[in-house]
Amino acid sequence: MAESVNESGAAIKQRFANLALSPQSERTFPVGPASAKKLGYDAAEIDALPRAVTESFAGVGNPFSLGALRPGETVLDLGSGAGMDSILAARRVGPAGRVIGVDMTEEMLQKARANARAVGTANVEFRHGEADRLPVPDGAVDVVISNGVFNLCRDKPKVLAELFRVLRPGGRLQMADILLDDAVTPEEVARKGTWSD
């Protein structure tokens, strides 16, 4: 029987709450600094961060490889998790720039805030929110980064509309994500597991 939208949303939130609290217990998908390096993040940059910043990283790609962030830009990190991408973005946009991390999981938000304080990143803030109802004003950001979040969203057109709502004219979307190939059969999808696998 297929999961209901409410059940899958609750399962996703619980999975990422667990990842915030106990990253070493994740066995289904790659997490942590080794995964970030395999995805193309600069090894020296990752190694220079405290373990607490990188251990709950659950990205599927590297949104920074899609374009450079410029000093002074405002960046939205959709699904900011424990804050690794937000902290890296904050360093790239510098003190004149700003990063807004949005996540739906309170445990991840608490960890992200602690991580930002631990590394002395003052130009980042973390807000609780859902991808289809962002707590950000219209036209407030220059760049949206996202890493492995879009595939978890049920109403993708609504999420995209929301991202374009918060982007300034000429803004950019730098998204790393996963998708199913047309050749994947329904049986293979069913064997994959829960919505958040």
N, C-alpha and C positions, 0 to 999 in steps of 0.2 A: 504494500500500500504506500502510495506517495505521501511524503511529508506535507503537512499543511504549511501555509506561509508563516503562520505564527510559530509552529513547531520548528521550522527551519531557521527562522530568525532567532529564536531562543537558543537553538543549538549552536549557531554561529557565535552569538554573544558569549555563551558559556565556554566555547572552545578558546576564544581569544582572552577571556578572563583567566582561564587556566594557563594560557601561554604567558600572560603577564606575571602571574604568581609563581608558576613552576615551569619555566621554559625547558628545563632538562627532561621533562616528562613527555614532550611532544615526540611522537614516533611515526606519524603519518606523512608529514612533509618536512623538508629541510628548513631549519631555522638557525639563527645565530650568525656570528661573524664569519665562519667558514662558508656558509651559504652566500653571504653578501659578497665575499671575494670571488666566489665562483660565478656570480652574476655580473662581474665586471667593476665592482667598486674598487677604488684604490686601496690596496692592502695596507699601505702605511697609514692612510687616513683612518681606516677601520681599526687597526691595531692601536692607534693613538687614543681611541675612545675608551672610557671605562667599560668593563664587561657588562655592567647593568644597562648600558645604552644599547649594546649590540645583541645581547643574549636572547631577547624576545623578537628580534627581527624576523619577519615572516614574508618578506617580499618575494616576488617571482621574476623580477627583472631590475633594471637600473634606470629610473626615469631621468636621471641626470645625464645619461648618455644621449638623450634626445635633443639636448640643447643646453647651452650655458645659461645659468642665472646671472643677472647683472646686478651690480651694486645699486641699492636703492629700490629694488623691486619689492612688491608685496606678493607673497606666495601663499597659496592655500594647499596644505597637505591633506588630501582626502583619505581618511583611514590611517591616521598618523601613528597608531599603535603606541609603542613605547618611546617614540620620538626620534629614532635614529635619522630618518630622512629629514625631519623638521630641523634638527640640530645642524645637519650638514647644509641644508638650504639656508639657514640663518647665517652660517659662516660665509656662504657664497654671496649673499645679498648685503652683508656688512651692517654696520650700525645704523646706516640711513635706511636700510630695508627692514622688512617685517615678515614674519611667518606666522600663519594661523593654522594650527593643527586641529583637525576635527576627527573625533572618533566616537563610536557608539558605546564603547565599553569603559565603564568607570574605572576598572582596575588598570587598564592601559593608560587612561588619562592621568591617574595618580602617579603611575610609574614615569610617564613622559615628563610631568611637571618636576618630579624629583630629579630625573636625569638632566633636564635643562638647568636646574639650579646647581647640580653637581659639577657641570662643565662651565658654568658661568655664562650661559647664553641668555642674554636679557631681551633680545629682539624676537622672541617666540612666545606665543601663548597657545594654550590648548583649551578647546571648547567641546562640550558634549553635544553631539548632533548625529543626525541620520543623513545619508547621502542624498536622499530625495527631499530633505527639508534642512538646508544648511543654515546655521546661525551666523550668516554673513550678509551684509547689505548688497544690493545690486551694484554691479560695476566696481567692486572694491579691490579686486586682485588683478595682477598682471599675468600670473602663471598659476595654473593648477597642476600639482603633481599628484600622482596616485600610483600605488604599487600593490597590485594583487587584490584590489577591492571591487572593481567593476564587475568581475565574474560572480561575486557574491550578491549582487543587487538584483532583485526580482524585476523591478520596473526600470529597465535600462533607459528607455526614452525619457522618463521623468527625471532620472539622475542626470542625463546629459543636458536636459533643459535647465536643470538647476545649476550645473557647472557653467553653462553659457550665461546664465543670469548673473552670476557673481563675477565673471570675467569682464574686464574693461574692453572697450573696442580695440581690436588688434591683439588681445591677450592670447596666451598659448596654453594648450593642454598637453602635458607630457606624462603619458600614462603607460605603465608597464603592466601587462596582464596576461592571462591565459584564456584560451578558447578551445572549443571542440572543433575538430575538422569535420567536414561533411561526411567523410568516410567512416566515422565512428558510428557504430550501430546502437540502437536503443538497448540491446542486451549488454553491450560494453559499458554504456552509461549507467545502467542499473547495477552492474558489478562494482562500479567506482566507489560507491558508498554514499555517505551523507552529502548534503548540499555544500558543506564547508570543506570537504576533502579535496 
